[in-house]
């Protein structure tokens, strides 16, 4: 399935669930689906996107040094090594041995390989071209029948919902990580961002659904209608549904981890900048004049 990065709740407390399959099995799915290649293709644009989010936030009003800290933190946070461990664990938690076996059989088939190749090509075509595809400036030939199949594929993969979830989760994670790094209350920040995310979720999904279908239509332009029907048959099967759920959970977990790491780095940097500004202000402030100390207040007369 197609995933790419756009622009993050606290990790679950309590005992971690035991993975349903081992990490090696999850890694086989991860490799067969070429997740690393797709995610890595999106990471280069993340610092600029995160900086843009902060730059256009009127409430934040960050200075240029602070925006530079945003960019630097994003570079350190949005890395494939930060993504992979939580993503693989999420895969393992949401897969089972039967799903692994049947999913690998599909991914190793001719159609599965061509689907994955199309996913990788779409993810690596560059942010500018991706935007043009989603805006309808670059299109692929289609028919009403094919459009109907694409709509069913978008629904079966939950592409819109998953992309919005990653976007919101990532934003929440940056906010929470920033709170942790700067010494704020992460619980209060988590609650505020959760409410804000839920308030915007439906609108984001409605605005993104058609662009996602355009992107999927263009990405799978070299697959025939018959290919798309066979792909839909797999995705609608019990195995396909479990595969989709595990894949989407892995993407969410991985981007959540990168967002939180970015926020933690940013929180520390902003705190250091604030401390440096205070130090500089103290050094440049003129020494006080040698005025006599104030007299102590006169005690009240006893009644």
C-alpha positions in Angstrom: 0.0 0.0 0.0 1.0 3.6 -0.6 2.2 5.6 2.3 4.3 8.7 2.5 5.1 11.2 5.2 3.2 14.3 5.9 3.3 16.0 8.9 1.5 12.3 19.2 -0.1 10.6 22.2 1.9 9.2 25.1 2.9 5.5 24.8 0.5 3.1 26.5 1.3 2.5 30.2 1.3 -0.8 31.9 2.7 -4.1 30.6 3.6 -4.2 27.0 1.6 -6.8 25.0 3.4 -9.9 23.9 3.9 -9.9 20.1 1.8 -12.4 18.2 4.8 -13.3 16.0 8.5 -12.9 16.4 10.4 -9.8 15.1 12.1 -11.9 12.3 8.7 -12.8 10.9 7.6 -9.1 11.1 10.9 -8.1 9.4 10.1 -10.5 6.5 6.8 -8.6 5.9 8.6 -5.3 6.3 11.2 -6.2 3.7 8.8 -7.8 1.2 6.6 -4.7 1.3 9.7 -2.4 0.9 8.6 -0.3 3.9 12.1 1.1 4.5 12.5 2.3 0.9 9.1 4.1 1.0 9.6 5.7 4.4 13.2 6.8 3.7 11.9 8.6 0.6 9.7 10.8 2.7 12.2 11.7 5.4 14.2 14.3 3.5 11.3 16.6 3.3 10.2 16.3 6.9 12.5 19.1 8.4 11.1 21.7 6.0 7.5 20.5 6.6 7.9 20.6 10.4 9.6 24.0 10.3 6.7 25.3 8.1 4.2 24.1 10.6 5.9 26.1 13.4 6.6 29.1 11.1 2.9 29.5 10.3 1.8 29.0 13.9 0.8 32.5 14.9 0.6 31.5 18.6 4.2 30.2 18.6 5.9 33.3 17.1 9.2 31.6 17.0 12.4 33.6 16.2 14.8 32.6 13.5 17.2 30.8 15.9 14.2 28.9 17.3 13.1 27.9 13.8 16.6 26.8 13.1 16.3 24.6 16.2 13.1 23.2 14.8 14.9 22.2 11.6 17.9 20.7 13.4 15.6 18.7 15.8 13.6 17.4 12.8 16.8 16.2 11.1 17.8 14.3 14.3 14.3 12.9 14.9 13.1 11.9 11.5 15.5 9.0 10.8 14.9 5.5 9.6 16.7 4.0 12.7 14.2 5.8 14.9 11.3 4.6 12.8 12.2 0.9 12.4 12.2 -0.5 15.9 8.7 0.6 16.9 7.3 -0.1 13.5 8.6 -3.7 13.6 7.2 -4.2 17.0 3.8 -2.9 15.9 3.9 -5.3 13.0 4.7 -8.2 15.3 1.9 -7.2 17.6 -0.7 -7.1 14.9 0.3 -10.1 12.8 -0.3 -13.8 13.4 1.5 -16.8 11.8 -1.2 -17.5 9.2 -1.3 -13.9 8.1 2.4 -13.8 7.8 2.5 -16.9 5.6 -0.4 -15.8 3.3 0.7 -12.2 3.1 4.3 -13.2 2.1 2.7 -15.5 -0.5 0.9 -12.5 -2.0 3.8 -10.1 -1.7 6.1 -12.7 -3.4 3.7 -13.2 -6.3 4.0 -11.5 -9.6 1.1 -9.1 -8.8 2.5 -8.5 -5.2 5.9 -7.6 -6.6 4.5 -5.2 -9.2 2.3 -3.6 -6.5 5.3 -3.0 -4.2 7.4 -1.7 -7.1 4.6 0.8 -7.9 4.4 1.8 -4.3 8.2 2.5 -4.1 8.2 4.4 -7.4 5.3 6.6 -6.2 7.0 7.3 -2.8 10.3 8.2 -4.5 9.0 10.5 -7.3 9.6 13.6 -5.2 7.5 15.9 -3.0 6.8 18.3 -5.9 5.4 15.6 -8.2 3.4 14.0 -5.4 1.7 17.3 -4.7 1.0 17.7 -8.4 -0.6 14.3 -8.6 -2.7 14.8 -5.5 -3.8 18.2 -6.8 -4.8 16.7 -10.2 -2.1 18.5 -12.2 -0.5 15.1 -13.1 -3.0 12.4 -14.0 -3.2 8.9 -15.5 -5.8 7.8 -18.1 -8.8 6.2 -16.4 -12.4 5.2 -16.8 -15.5 5.3 -14.6 -15.1 1.6 -14.0 -11.4 1.9 -13.0 -12.2 4.9 -10.8 -14.8 2.8 -9.0 -12.1 0.1 -8.4 -9.6 2.7 -7.1 -12.3 4.0 -4.7 -12.7 0.5 -3.3 -9.0 0.1 -3.0 -8.7 3.4 -1.1 -11.4 2.2 1.3 -9.9 -1.3 1.7 -6.4 0.1 2.5 -7.9 2.8 4.8 -5.3 5.1 3.1 -7.0 8.3 3.9 -7.7 7.4 7.5 -4.2 6.0 8.1 -2.5 9.1 6.5 -4.6 11.5 8.7 -3.8 9.3 11.8 -0.1 9.5 11.0 -0.3 13.2 10.5 -2.2 13.8 13.8 -0.2 11.3 15.8 3.0 12.9 14.6 1.9 16.4 15.5 0.9 15.2 18.9 4.2 13.4 19.4 6.2 16.5 18.5 4.1 18.6 21.0 4.5 16.0 23.8 8.2 15.5 23.1 8.7 19.3 23.2 6.9 19.4 26.5 9.1 16.7 27.9 12.3 18.3 26.6 11.4 21.7 27.9 10.1 20.6 31.3 6.4 21.3 30.7 3.6 19.0 31.8 3.3 16.3 29.0 0.0 15.1 30.3 -1.7 18.5 29.9 -0.1 19.0 26.5 -1.3 15.5 25.4 -4.9 16.3 26.4 -4.9 19.6 24.6 -3.4 18.1 21.4 -5.8 15.1 21.6 -8.8 17.4 21.7 -7.4 19.5 18.8 -6.7 16.4 16.7 -10.1 14.9 17.2 -11.8 18.2 16.3 -10.0 18.3 13.0 -9.9 14.6 12.1 -13.2 14.4 10.0 -12.4 17.6 8.1 -8.9 16.4 7.3 -10.2 13.0 6.1 -12.9 14.6 3.9 -10.3 17.0 2.3 -7.7 14.2 1.7 -9.9 11.4 0.3 -10.1 12.5 -3.3 -6.3 13.5 -3.4 -5.5 10.0 -2.1 -7.6 8.4 -4.8 -5.8 10.5 -7.4 -2.4 9.4 -6.0 -3.4 5.8 -5.9 -4.8 5.9 -9.4 -1.5 7.4 -10.7 0.7 5.1 -8.7 -1.1 2.0 -10.0 -1.4 3.4 -13.6 0.6 0.4 -15.0 -1.6 -2.2 -13.3 -4.6 -3.4 -15.4 -8.2 -3.4 -14.2 -7.8 -7.2 -13.7 -4.7 -6.6 -11.6 -6.6 -4.1 -9.4 -9.5 -6.5 -9.0 -7.1 -9.2 -7.8 -5.4 -6.8 -5.5 -8.8 -5.8 -4.1 -9.7 -9.4 -3.6 -6.6 -9.9 -1.4 -7.2 -6.7 0.6 -10.8 -7.7 1.2 -9.9 -11.2 2.4 -9.4 -11.9 6.2 -5.7 -12.1 5.6 -5.6 -8.9 3.7 -7.6 -7.0 6.3 -5.1 -8.2 9.0 -2.2 -7.2 6.8 -3.7 -3.7 6.2 -4.3 -3.2 10.0 -0.7 -4.4 10.8 0.8 -2.2 8.1 -1.1 0.9 9.2 -0.2 0.3 12.9 3.5 0.0 12.0 3.4 3.3 10.1 1.6 5.1 12.9 4.0 3.7 15.6 7.1 4.6 13.5 6.1 8.1 12.8 4.9 8.6 16.3 8.4 7.6 17.5 10.1 10.0 15.1 7.7 12.8 16.1 8.4 12.3 19.8 12.1 12.2 19.3 11.9 15.4 17.3 9.9 17.1 20.0 12.3 16.0 22.8 15.3 17.3 20.8 13.4 20.5 20.1 12.3 21.0 23.7 15.9 20.7 24.9 17.1 23.2 22.2 14.4 25.7 23.0 15.2 25.5 26.7 18.9 26.0 26.0 18.1 29.0 23.8 16.0 30.6 26.5 18.7 30.1 29.1 21.3 31.6 26.8 19.1 34.6 26.2 18.6 35.1 30.0 22.4 34.8 30.5 23.0 37.4 27.7 20.4 39.7 29.1 22.1 39.5 32.6 25.5 40.2 31.1 24.4 43.3 29.1 22.2 44.8 31.8 23.7 47.9 33.3 24.8 47.6 37.0 22.4 49.1 39.5 23.2 52.5 40.9 24.6 52.6 44.5 21.3 53.7 46.0 20.8 53.2 49.8 18.9 50.1 50.8 15.2 50.6 51.3 14.2 51.1 54.9 12.3 48.2 56.4 8.6 48.8 56.7 7.4 50.5 59.8 5.7 48.1 62.1 2.0 48.7 62.7 1.2 50.5 65.9 -0.3 48.2 68.5 -4.0 48.7 68.9 
